[in-house]
Amino acid sequence: MPPNIFSRILWPDAPPAPVPKAADAVRVGLLGASRISPRAVIGPAKALASVIVHGVAARDGKKAEAFAKKHGIPKWYTGYEAMLNDPEIDAVYIALPNGHHAEWTLKAIHAGKHVLLEKPSASNATESAAILAATQTQDAKNARIVVLENFHNLFHPALHRARDLVRAGAVGNVHSASVRLCFPNIFGKDDIRFDYALGGGINMDLGTYACSALRFMLDAEPLRVTSATPTTLVRPDVDGEMAATLDFPDGVAASYVVSMVRPWISFVCSGLEGMKPMLEIKGDKGTLSLSVFVLPQLLHKLTVVPTTTTTITADDATQHVAETVYGEGGNTTYWYSLRAFAARIRGAEEPEPQYWIPLEWSVKNQRCVDMVYEKAGLRVRGEA
């Protein structure tokens, strides 16, 4: 059980108590008054001495002001450029629609701001590569810029424990992996998640988590996409559900299904276990399963079940495992990624477990997403 179990159930992403701020705390500005900001940055920052949420910008100044006052943020701006021009802002958090990620990340880089960028990094791998190139410029200001695509779940100790078990041979030689990440139609089909012009499609949303989780756990890149089926199209070229299979090195077959359009009744009928996001790694000696792998602070479960025909010796890494891994005080995935982001900017040593997502990794993840669209016969996002 995680710490403070009752508060965790009532408010799963409740941050710990606020802490005093360090003199060199990173001053973050929210580029966009987004719905995810309180969970991803505002809440976690309260419990980190290394981060201060210093401002919020919106195209509508009144919206920015209202958001700032609601969340106790000292500054607000009319328009994003105004924030980028403010020397008091060290870094920006970008959670705009997907189609605007590359544009505003590049502008932030050229303004000398560090960037915490919500996934996906861009509309396609070409745009993602342009972000990487911008950080590699010979201009000293840009060369020091930190850009992190916020795959927050990969920073959580539950994911690291799962990968360590696979690396240690807990399931033997891996032969397959799978991800299930399906939700009912929460937002409606007119949501920006299903607008092609804004980089929409479920494979650009939940599909990025599926690709990243498979690549993280297998320590490898997909060689090819063998099949991709947009089982539900919201409109032309815009997927509401996607099923894909991929070949990884050493003969590992991977698959995933992601959806945000399934009817509520299907979740009622499937029960609690059937609703949970699930990551599975199968080998010749057993199966590792991690439920709720995207937000493991929400009562996840990590299990390793040996193959029934396997004979287990005292020295064999294969053993039955059933555990939860909540780390420091049950902190959220966003707390871990925000801590790592600030530590990289400040040049500080990140506490264990050390983990970082380089931009090269993000480019490869976006390429995985693009490959699925190409195999599915859908236009890659951002194409004219």
Secondary structure, 3 states (H helix, E strand, C coil): CCCCHHHHHHCCCCCCCCCCCCCCCEEEEEECCCCCHHHHHHHHHHCCCCEEEEEEEECCHHHHHHHHHHHCCCEEEECHHHHHCCCCCCEEEECCCHHHHHHHHHHHHHCCCEEEECCCCCCCHHHHHHHHHHHCCCCHHHHCCCEEECCHHHHCHHHHHHHHHHHCCCCCCEEEEEEEEEEECCCCCCCHHHCHHHCCCHHHCHHHHHHHHHHHHHCCCCCEEEEEEEEEEEECCEEEEEEEEEEEHHHEEEEEEEEEEECHHHHHHHHHHHHCCEEEEEECCEEEEEECCCCCCCCCCEEEEECCCCCCCCCCCCCCEEECCCCCCCCCHHHHHHHHHHHHHHCCCCCCCCCCCCHHHHHHHHHHHHHHHHHHCCCCCCCC
